């Protein structure tokens, strides 16, 4: 159970990192 929860948090962090990098890319495109 703990392993599943830990794995889920890693996936959430990766998705958040993807969204942040996409935001940075879009900001650079606008600038």
mmCIF file as Biopython writes it, N, C-alpha, C and O atoms, coordinates in Angstrom:
data_model
#
loop_
_atom_site.group_PDB
_atom_site.id
_atom_site.type_symbol
_atom_site.label_atom_id
_atom_site.label_alt_id
_atom_site.label_comp_id
_atom_site.label_asym_id
_atom_site.label_entity_id
_atom_site.label_seq_id
_atom_site.pdbx_PDB_ins_code
_atom_site.Cartn_x
_atom_site.Cartn_y
_atom_site.Cartn_z
_atom_site.occupancy
_atom_site.B_iso_or_equiv
_atom_site.auth_seq_id
_atom_site.auth_asym_id
_atom_site.pdbx_PDB_model_num
ATOM 1   N N  . UNK A ? 1  ? 0.842  -1.207 0.000   1.0 0.0 1  A 1 
ATOM 2   C CA . UNK A ? 1  ? 0.000  0.000  0.000   1.0 0.0 1  A 1 
ATOM 3   C C  . UNK A ? 1  ? 0.881  1.263  0.000   1.0 0.0 1  A 1 
ATOM 4   O O  . UNK A ? 1  ? 0.637  2.200  -0.760  1.0 0.0 1  A 1 
ATOM 5   N N  . UNK A ? 2  ? 1.884  1.268  0.846   1.0 0.0 2  A 1 
ATOM 6   C CA . UNK A ? 2  ? 2.764  2.437  0.901   1.0 0.0 2  A 1 
ATOM 7   C C  . UNK A ? 2  ? 3.498  2.619  -0.423  1.0 0.0 2  A 1 
ATOM 8   O O  . UNK A ? 2  ? 3.715  3.743  -0.876  1.0 0.0 2  A 1 
ATOM 9   N N  . UNK A ? 3  ? 3.877  1.498  -1.038  1.0 0.0 3  A 1 
ATOM 10  C CA . UNK A ? 3  ? 4.607  1.567  -2.302  1.0 0.0 3  A 1 
ATOM 11  C C  . UNK A ? 3  ? 3.738  2.210  -3.380  1.0 0.0 3  A 1 
ATOM 12  O O  . UNK A ? 3  ? 4.224  3.021  -4.168  1.0 0.0 3  A 1 
ATOM 13  N N  . UNK A ? 4  ? 2.463  1.853  -3.416  1.0 0.0 4  A 1 
ATOM 14  C CA . UNK A ? 4  ? 1.550  2.429  -4.416  1.0 0.0 4  A 1 
ATOM 15  C C  . UNK A ? 4  ? 1.419  3.934  -4.193  1.0 0.0 4  A 1 
ATOM 16  O O  . UNK A ? 4  ? 1.442  4.714  -5.145  1.0 0.0 4  A 1 
ATOM 17  N N  . UNK A ? 5  ? 1.284  4.333  -2.938  1.0 0.0 5  A 1 
ATOM 18  C CA . UNK A ? 5  ? 1.147  5.757  -2.618  1.0 0.0 5  A 1 
ATOM 19  C C  . UNK A ? 5  ? 2.418  6.506  -3.007  1.0 0.0 5  A 1 
ATOM 20  O O  . UNK A ? 5  ? 2.354  7.596  -3.576  1.0 0.0 5  A 1 
ATOM 21  N N  . UNK A ? 6  ? 3.579  5.915  -2.697  1.0 0.0 6  A 1 
ATOM 22  C CA . UNK A ? 6  ? 4.869  6.534  -3.039  1.0 0.0 6  A 1 
ATOM 23  C C  . UNK A ? 6  ? 4.999  6.678  -4.548  1.0 0.0 6  A 1 
ATOM 24  O O  . UNK A ? 6  ? 5.435  7.717  -5.044  1.0 0.0 6  A 1 
ATOM 25  N N  . UNK A ? 7  ? 4.618  5.630  -5.276  1.0 0.0 7  A 1 
ATOM 26  C CA . UNK A ? 7  ? 4.710  5.662  -6.737  1.0 0.0 7  A 1 
ATOM 27  C C  . UNK A ? 7  ? 3.776  6.733  -7.284  1.0 0.0 7  A 1 
ATOM 28  O O  . UNK A ? 7  ? 4.113  7.405  -8.259  1.0 0.0 7  A 1 
ATOM 29  N N  . UNK A ? 8  ? 2.606  6.901  -6.669  1.0 0.0 8  A 1 
ATOM 30  C CA . UNK A ? 8  ? 1.632  7.888  -7.125  1.0 0.0 8  A 1 
ATOM 31  C C  . UNK A ? 8  ? 2.188  9.304  -6.951  1.0 0.0 8  A 1 
ATOM 32  O O  . UNK A ? 8  ? 1.997  10.159 -7.815  1.0 0.0 8  A 1 
ATOM 33  N N  . UNK A ? 9  ? 2.873  9.547  -5.835  1.0 0.0 9  A 1 
ATOM 34  C CA . UNK A ? 9  ? 3.434  10.883 -5.599  1.0 0.0 9  A 1 
ATOM 35  C C  . UNK A ? 9  ? 4.520  11.185 -6.620  1.0 0.0 9  A 1 
ATOM 36  O O  . UNK A ? 9  ? 4.662  12.329 -7.054  1.0 0.0 9  A 1 
ATOM 37  N N  . UNK A ? 10 ? 5.289  10.171 -7.008  1.0 0.0 10 A 1 
ATOM 38  C CA . UNK A ? 10 ? 6.343  10.382 -8.016  1.0 0.0 10 A 1 
ATOM 39  C C  . UNK A ? 10 ? 5.711  10.758 -9.355  1.0 0.0 10 A 1 
ATOM 40  O O  . UNK A ? 10 ? 6.202  11.648 -10.050 1.0 0.0 10 A 1 
ATOM 41  N N  . UNK A ? 11 ? 4.627  10.082 -9.711  1.0 0.0 11 A 1 
ATOM 42  C CA . UNK A ? 11 ? 3.943  10.378 -10.974 1.0 0.0 11 A 1 
ATOM 43  C C  . UNK A ? 11 ? 3.392  11.798 -10.940 1.0 0.0 11 A 1 
ATOM 44  O O  . UNK A ? 11 ? 3.491  12.524 -11.930 1.0 0.0 11 A 1 
ATOM 45  N N  . UNK A ? 12 ? 2.813  12.199 -9.811  1.0 0.0 12 A 1 
ATOM 46  C CA . UNK A ? 12 ? 2.261  13.548 -9.687  1.0 0.0 12 A 1 
ATOM 47  C C  . UNK A ? 12 ? 3.378  14.589 -9.834  1.0 0.0 12 A 1 
ATOM 48  O O  . UNK A ? 12 ? 3.191  15.618 -10.484 1.0 0.0 12 A 1 
ATOM 49  N N  . UNK A ? 13 ? 4.535  14.317 -9.231  1.0 0.0 13 A 1 
ATOM 50  C CA . UNK A ? 13 ? 5.660  15.256 -9.332  1.0 0.0 13 A 1 
ATOM 51  C C  . UNK A ? 13 ? 6.120  15.368 -10.776 1.0 0.0 13 A 1 
ATOM 52  O O  . UNK A ? 13 ? 6.435  16.460 -11.249 1.0 0.0 13 A 1 
ATOM 53  N N  . UNK A ? 14 ? 6.161  14.232 -11.482 1.0 0.0 14 A 1 
ATOM 54  C CA . UNK A ? 14 ? 6.598  14.261 -12.887 1.0 0.0 14 A 1 
ATOM 55  C C  . UNK A ? 14 ? 5.614  15.056 -13.732 1.0 0.0 14 A 1 
ATOM 56  O O  . UNK A ? 14 ? 6.020  15.815 -14.612 1.0 0.0 14 A 1 
ATOM 57  N N  . UNK A ? 15 ? 4.315  14.884 -13.467 1.0 0.0 15 A 1 
ATOM 58  C CA . UNK A ? 15 ? 3.304  15.621 -14.238 1.0 0.0 15 A 1 
ATOM 59  C C  . UNK A ? 15 ? 3.417  17.115 -13.951 1.0 0.0 15 A 1 
ATOM 60  O O  . UNK A ? 15 ? 3.286  17.935 -14.859 1.0 0.0 15 A 1 
ATOM 61  N N  . UNK A ? 16 ? 3.662  17.467 -12.688 1.0 0.0 16 A 1 
ATOM 62  C CA . UNK A ? 16 ? 3.806  18.881 -12.319 1.0 0.0 16 A 1 
ATOM 63  C C  . UNK A ? 16 ? 5.033  19.464 -13.010 1.0 0.0 16 A 1 
ATOM 64  O O  . UNK A ? 16 ? 5.000  20.599 -13.485 1.0 0.0 16 A 1 
ATOM 65  N N  . UNK A ? 17 ? 6.111  18.691 -13.067 1.0 0.0 17 A 1 
ATOM 66  C CA . UNK A ? 17 ? 7.329  19.160 -13.734 1.0 0.0 17 A 1 
ATOM 67  C C  . UNK A ? 17 ? 7.078  19.388 -15.215 1.0 0.0 17 A 1 
ATOM 68  O O  . UNK A ? 17 ? 7.582  20.348 -15.798 1.0 0.0 17 A 1 
ATOM 69  N N  . UNK A ? 18 ? 6.292  18.496 -15.827 1.0 0.0 18 A 1 
ATOM 70  C CA . UNK A ? 18 ? 5.970  18.646 -17.246 1.0 0.0 18 A 1 
ATOM 71  C C  . UNK A ? 18 ? 5.185  19.933 -17.465 1.0 0.0 18 A 1 
ATOM 72  O O  . UNK A ? 18 ? 5.472  20.684 -18.396 1.0 0.0 18 A 1 
ATOM 73  N N  . UNK A ? 19 ? 4.188  20.192 -16.608 1.0 0.0 19 A 1 
ATOM 74  C CA . UNK A ? 19 ? 3.362  21.390 -16.757 1.0 0.0 19 A 1 
ATOM 75  C C  . UNK A ? 19 ? 4.205  22.644 -16.582 1.0 0.0 19 A 1 
ATOM 76  O O  . UNK A ? 19 ? 4.028  23.622 -17.308 1.0 0.0 19 A 1 
ATOM 77  N N  . UNK A ? 20 ? 5.140  22.618 -15.603 1.0 0.0 20 A 1 
ATOM 78  C CA . UNK A ? 20 ? 5.986  23.793 -15.362 1.0 0.0 20 A 1 
ATOM 79  C C  . UNK A ? 20 ? 6.900  24.045 -16.556 1.0 0.0 20 A 1 
ATOM 80  O O  . UNK A ? 20 ? 7.080  25.187 -16.977 1.0 0.0 20 A 1 
ATOM 81  N N  . UNK A ? 21 ? 7.480  22.963 -17.104 1.0 0.0 21 A 1 
ATOM 82  C CA . UNK A ? 21 ? 8.378  23.133 -18.259 1.0 0.0 21 A 1 
ATOM 83  C C  . UNK A ? 21 ? 7.597  23.651 -19.465 1.0 0.0 21 A 1 
ATOM 84  O O  . UNK A ? 21 ? 8.109  24.463 -20.236 1.0 0.0 21 A 1 
ATOM 85  N N  . UNK A ? 22 ? 6.353  23.181 -19.631 1.0 0.0 22 A 1 
ATOM 86  C CA . UNK A ? 22 ? 5.526  23.652 -20.752 1.0 0.0 22 A 1 
ATOM 87  C C  . UNK A ? 22 ? 5.198  25.131 -20.557 1.0 0.0 22 A 1 
ATOM 88  O O  . UNK A ? 22 ? 5.197  25.902 -21.516 1.0 0.0 22 A 1 
ATOM 89  N N  . UNK A ? 23 ? 4.919  25.522 -19.310 1.0 0.0 23 A 1 
ATOM 90  C CA . UNK A ? 23 ? 4.634  26.927 -19.028 1.0 0.0 23 A 1 
ATOM 91  C C  . UNK A ? 23 ? 5.856  27.781 -19.346 1.0 0.0 23 A 1 
ATOM 92  O O  . UNK A ? 23 ? 5.736  28.852 -19.941 1.0 0.0 23 A 1 
ATOM 93  N N  . UNK A ? 24 ? 7.042  27.299 -18.941 1.0 0.0 24 A 1 
ATOM 94  C CA . UNK A ? 24 ? 8.269  28.053 -19.220 1.0 0.0 24 A 1 
ATOM 95  C C  . UNK A ? 24 ? 8.482  28.169 -20.721 1.0 0.0 24 A 1 
ATOM 96  O O  . UNK A ? 24 ? 8.877  29.226 -21.213 1.0 0.0 24 A 1 
ATOM 97  N N  . UNK A ? 25 ? 8.225  27.092 -21.450 1.0 0.0 25 A 1 
ATOM 98  C CA . UNK A ? 25 ? 8.395  27.119 -22.906 1.0 0.0 25 A 1 
ATOM 99  C C  . UNK A ? 25 ? 7.433  28.121 -23.532 1.0 0.0 25 A 1 
ATOM 100 O O  . UNK A ? 25 ? 7.825  28.891 -24.409 1.0 0.0 25 A 1 
ATOM 101 N N  . UNK A ? 26 ? 6.175  28.118 -23.088 1.0 0.0 26 A 1 
ATOM 102 C CA . UNK A ? 26 ? 5.188  29.042 -23.667 1.0 0.0 26 A 1 
ATOM 103 C C  . UNK A ? 26 ? 5.571  30.484 -23.334 1.0 0.0 26 A 1 
ATOM 104 O O  . UNK A ? 26 ? 5.392  31.383 -24.156 1.0 0.0 26 A 1 
ATOM 105 N N  . UNK A ? 27 ? 6.092  30.698 -22.139 1.0 0.0 27 A 1 
ATOM 106 C CA . UNK A ? 27 ? 6.514  32.055 -21.767 1.0 0.0 27 A 1 
ATOM 107 C C  . UNK A ? 27 ? 7.643  32.511 -22.682 1.0 0.0 27 A 1 
ATOM 108 O O  . UNK A ? 27 ? 7.652  33.657 -23.132 1.0 0.0 27 A 1 
ATOM 109 N N  . UNK A ? 28 ? 8.595  31.624 -22.961 1.0 0.0 28 A 1 
ATOM 110 C CA . UNK A ? 28 ? 9.716  31.984 -23.830 1.0 0.0 28 A 1 
ATOM 111 C C  . UNK A ? 28 ? 9.224  32.256 -25.245 1.0 0.0 28 A 1 
ATOM 112 O O  . UNK A ? 28 ? 9.744  33.134 -25.933 1.0 0.0 28 A 1 
ATOM 113 N N  . UNK A ? 29 ? 8.218  31.499 -25.676 1.0 0.0 29 A 1 
ATOM 114 C CA . UNK A ? 29 ? 7.685  31.709 -27.026 1.0 0.0 29 A 1 
ATOM 115 C C  . UNK A ? 29 ? 7.017  33.083 -27.105 1.0 0.0 29 A 1 
ATOM 116 O O  . UNK A ? 29 ? 7.136  33.781 -28.112 1.0 0.0 29 A 1 
ATOM 117 N N  . UNK A ? 30 ? 6.310  33.465 -26.030 1.0 0.0 30 A 1 
ATOM 118 C CA . UNK A ? 30 ? 5.652  34.769 -26.040 1.0 0.0 30 A 1 
ATOM 119 C C  . UNK A ? 30 ? 6.688  35.886 -26.025 1.0 0.0 30 A 1 
ATOM 120 O O  . UNK A ? 30 ? 6.518  36.910 -26.688 1.0 0.0 30 A 1 
ATOM 121 N N  . UNK A ? 31 ? 7.766  35.682 -25.262 1.0 0.0 31 A 1 
ATOM 122 C CA . UNK A ? 31 ? 8.812  36.726 -25.170 1.0 0.0 31 A 1 
ATOM 123 C C  . UNK A ? 31 ? 9.718  36.608 -26.385 1.0 0.0 31 A 1 
ATOM 124 O O  . UNK A ? 31 ? 10.668 37.379 -26.525 1.0 0.0 31 A 1 
#
